[in-house]
Amino acid sequence: MCGRFALRTPAARLREVLHFDNTPALSKRYNIAPSQEVLVVRLVQGRRLAETMRWGLIPAWSNDPAIGNRLINARAETLEQKPAFREPFRNKRCLIPADGFYEWQAGSRGGKQPFYLRRRDEQPLVFAGLWDEWTAPDGGKIRGCTIITVDAVGAAADIHTRMPAILAPEECDLWLDDATETERRKELLRPRDDILLQAHPVRRNVNDPKNDTPDCITPIDLKSDPPPTLF
């Protein structure tokens, strides 16, 4: 799964990579957590636009927006079977940029040890995502998104069984375009061992979403880092 990630790259650089038409205001984020606002790129009348959405997809048909708290990730293998993701997979796909993401590994020291994963070349990552819009009884609207996950490979597989579905920049058009055949879209959602990742352990203060500082991604030495008090 993917339960936390970071995005520090300036909007101007992201625009070079993802080719969206606007330039949103962004602040550096080191510990983005579910239910918070995240940057999303989607097609609107043929144009790529960047906007923020709540992390946690709320299906348009849902009676309870709290369902979004459980729909932060979507397994690539079952998108067409799950009612919450079936329609968004057809026509509400998006790109979710990140600099890196966190995964937790069970260890002998008690609790779980967080690791930060990023590209070895330090280029931004692009996650394949879905979005939907939910309308409240009072007419208010919430747009929420989910990150698609696949089987973990490479450095990620040493830590967890799942990882975000990562798209190469040249695949983003195919993912967003409704004209892309369904089978071709599915092919994009594959474990990527051609985009090399590296991982390093980080402090457990990332467990608390209130902590959103550069310290969250700073590498630590597991031999000297104190054991956790709780996860």
C-alpha positions as CSV (number, residue, x, y, z in Angstrom):
1,M,0.0,0.0,0.0
2,C,1.0,3.7,0.1
3,G,-0.1,5.4,3.2
4,R,2.2,8.5,3.2
5,F,4.3,10.4,0.7
6,A,6.2,13.6,0.2
7,L,6.2,16.3,-2.5
8,R,8.9,19.0,-2.4
9,T,9.5,19.7,-6.1
10,P,8.5,23.2,-7.1
11,A,5.4,23.6,-9.2
12,A,7.4,25.0,-12.1
13,R,9.5,21.8,-12.3
14,L,6.4,19.6,-12.0
15,R,4.9,21.5,-14.9
16,E,7.9,20.6,-17.0
17,V,7.4,17.0,-16.2
18,L,3.6,16.7,-16.3
19,H,2.8,19.5,-18.8
20,F,-0.2,21.0,-17.0
21,D,-1.5,24.3,-18.2
22,N,-1.8,26.1,-14.9
23,T,0.7,26.8,-12.1
24,P,-0.8,26.0,-8.7
25,A,0.5,27.4,-5.4
26,L,2.5,24.6,-3.6
27,S,4.3,24.3,-0.3
28,K,6.9,21.7,0.4
29,R,5.3,18.6,2.0
30,Y,7.3,15.9,3.8
31,N,4.5,13.8,5.3
32,I,1.3,13.8,3.3
33,A,-1.3,11.7,5.0
34,P,-4.8,10.3,4.1
35,S,-7.7,12.8,4.2
36,Q,-5.3,15.7,3.5
37,E,-5.2,17.7,0.3
38,V,-2.9,16.4,-2.4
39,L,-1.9,17.6,-5.8
40,V,-3.6,15.9,-8.7
41,V,-3.3,16.3,-12.5
42,R,-6.3,15.4,-14.7
43,L,-7.7,16.2,-18.1
44,V,-10.4,18.9,-18.3
45,Q,-11.8,19.4,-21.8
46,G,-8.6,18.2,-23.3
47,R,-6.3,20.3,-21.1
48,R,-4.1,19.0,-18.3
49,L,-4.9,20.9,-15.1
50,A,-3.3,20.6,-11.7
51,E,-5.5,21.0,-8.6
52,T,-5.8,19.7,-5.1
53,M,-8.1,16.9,-4.0
54,R,-8.7,15.1,-0.7
55,W,-6.7,11.9,-0.4
56,G,-9.4,9.2,-0.1
57,L,-11.8,8.6,-2.9
58,I,-15.5,9.0,-2.1
59,P,-17.7,7.3,-4.7
60,A,-20.3,9.5,-6.2
61,W,-23.0,7.0,-5.1
62,S,-21.9,6.8,-1.5
63,N,-24.2,7.8,1.4
64,D,-21.3,8.3,3.8
65,P,-18.2,10.4,3.0
66,A,-16.3,8.5,5.7
67,I,-15.8,5.7,3.2
68,G,-13.0,7.8,1.7
69,N,-10.8,7.1,4.7
70,R,-10.7,3.5,3.6
71,L,-10.2,4.2,-0.1
72,I,-6.8,5.8,-0.2
73,N,-5.4,2.9,-2.3
74,A,-6.8,0.8,-5.1
75,R,-5.4,-2.5,-6.1
76,A,-4.6,-2.6,-9.8
77,E,-5.8,-6.2,-10.1
78,T,-9.4,-5.5,-9.0
79,L,-10.2,-2.0,-10.4
80,E,-12.9,-3.4,-12.7
81,Q,-14.4,-5.6,-10.0
82,K,-14.7,-3.0,-7.1
83,P,-17.8,-0.8,-7.4
84,A,-15.9,2.2,-5.9
85,F,-13.3,2.1,-8.7
86,R,-15.0,0.6,-11.7
87,E,-16.4,3.9,-13.1
88,P,-13.4,6.1,-12.2
89,F,-11.1,3.6,-14.0
90,R,-13.2,4.2,-17.1
91,N,-13.3,8.0,-17.1
92,K,-11.8,9.6,-14.0
93,R,-8.1,8.8,-14.1
94,C,-5.4,11.2,-12.8
95,L,-1.7,11.6,-12.1
96,I,-0.4,12.1,-8.5
97,P,3.1,13.5,-8.3
98,A,5.5,12.7,-5.4
99,D,9.1,12.9,-4.6
100,G,9.0,9.8,-2.5
101,F,6.8,7.6,-0.4
102,Y,6.9,5.7,2.9
103,E,6.5,2.1,3.7
104,W,6.7,0.3,7.1
105,Q,8.6,-2.9,7.7
106,A,8.1,-5.2,10.7
107,G,11.3,-5.8,12.6
108,S,12.9,-7.5,15.5
109,R,13.1,-4.3,17.5
110,G,9.3,-4.1,18.1
111,G,6.8,-1.9,16.2
112,K,7.4,-1.2,12.5
113,Q,10.3,0.7,11.0
114,P,9.4,3.4,8.4
115,F,11.4,3.7,5.2
116,Y,11.5,6.4,2.7
117,L,11.6,5.4,-1.0
118,R,12.5,7.6,-3.9
119,R,14.0,7.4,-7.4
120,R,17.8,7.0,-7.5
121,D,18.1,9.8,-10.0
122,E,16.0,12.0,-7.6
123,Q,13.5,12.8,-10.4
124,P,9.8,13.2,-9.4
125,L,7.6,10.1,-9.3
126,V,4.2,10.0,-11.0
127,F,1.6,7.7,-9.4
128,A,-1.4,6.4,-11.4
129,G,-4.6,7.5,-9.6
130,L,-8.3,7.7,-9.8
131,W,-10.7,10.4,-8.6
132,D,-14.4,10.9,-8.1
133,E,-16.7,13.8,-7.0
134,W,-19.2,13.3,-4.1
135,T,-22.1,15.6,-3.5
136,A,-23.3,16.2,0.0
137,P,-27.0,16.5,0.9
138,D,-26.5,20.3,1.2
139,G,-25.1,20.5,-2.3
140,G,-21.4,20.8,-1.3
141,K,-19.0,18.8,-3.3
142,I,-15.8,16.9,-2.4
143,R,-13.3,15.6,-4.9
144,G,-11.3,12.8,-3.6
145,C,-8.5,10.6,-5.1
146,T,-6.9,7.2,-4.6
147,I,-3.4,5.9,-5.5
148,I,-3.3,2.6,-7.4
149,T,-1.0,-0.1,-6.1
150,V,0.8,-3.1,-7.6
151,D,3.0,-5.9,-6.4
152,A,6.3,-4.5,-5.0
153,V,9.6,-5.0,-6.8
154,G,13.1,-4.0,-6.2
155,A,13.9,-2.0,-3.1
156,A,10.2,-1.7,-2.3
157,A,9.8,-5.5,-2.2
158,D,12.4,-5.7,0.6
159,I,10.0,-3.7,2.8
160,H,6.4,-4.3,1.8
161,T,4.4,-6.5,-0.6
162,R,2.8,-3.5,-2.4
163,M,3.9,-0.2,-3.9
164,P,2.3,2.6,-5.9
165,A,1.8,2.1,-9.6
166,I,4.4,4.4,-11.1
167,L,4.1,5.8,-14.6
168,A,6.9,7.0,-16.9
169,P,6.4,10.5,-18.2
170,E,5.8,9.3,-21.7
171,E,2.9,7.0,-20.4
172,C,0.9,9.8,-18.8
173,D,-0.9,10.7,-21.9
174,L,-2.0,7.1,-22.4
175,W,-3.2,6.9,-18.8
176,L,-5.3,10.1,-19.0
177,D,-6.7,9.7,-22.5
178,D,-10.2,8.1,-22.6
179,A,-9.3,6.9,-26.1
180,T,-6.7,4.5,-24.7
181,E,-8.0,1.0,-24.8
182,T,-8.8,-0.6,-21.5
183,E,-6.2,-3.4,-22.0
184,R,-3.5,-0.9,-22.8
185,R,-4.3,1.0,-19.6
186,K,-4.1,-2.2,-17.6
187,E,-0.6,-2.8,-19.1
188,L,0.6,0.5,-17.6
189,L,-0.3,-0.7,-14.1
190,R,2.6,-3.0,-13.7
191,P,5.4,-3.4,-11.2
192,R,8.3,-1.2,-12.4
193,D,11.8,-2.5,-12.0
194,D,13.0,-0.2,-14.8
195,I,12.4,2.9,-12.6
196,L,15.0,2.3,-10.0
197,L,14.2,3.1,-6.4
198,Q,16.3,3.4,-3.3
199,A,15.1,3.2,0.3
200,H,16.5,4.4,3.6
201,P,15.2,4.1,7.2
202,V,13.7,7.3,8.8
203,R,12.6,8.3,12.2
204,R,9.3,7.1,13.6
205,N,8.1,10.7,14.0
206,V,6.6,10.2,10.5
207,N,4.0,8.1,12.1
208,D,2.3,11.3,13.4
209,P,0.9,13.3,10.5
210,K,1.4,16.5,12.5
211,N,5.1,16.1,11.8
212,D,5.7,17.6,8.4
213,T,9.3,18.7,8.3
214,P,12.5,17.7,6.4
215,D,13.4,15.6,9.4
216,C,10.8,13.1,8.2
217,I,12.9,12.1,5.2
218,T,16.3,12.3,6.8
219,P,18.2,9.0,6.8
220,I,19.0,7.4,10.1
221,D,21.3,4.7,11.4
222,L,19.2,1.9,12.7
223,K,22.0,0.9,15.1
224,S,21.9,4.3,16.9
225,D,18.2,5.2,16.5
226,P,16.3,4.5,19.7
227,P,13.6,1.7,19.6
228,P,10.0,2.8,19.2
229,T,7.6,3.3,22.0
230,L,4.6,2.7,19.9
231,F,3.6,2.6,16.2
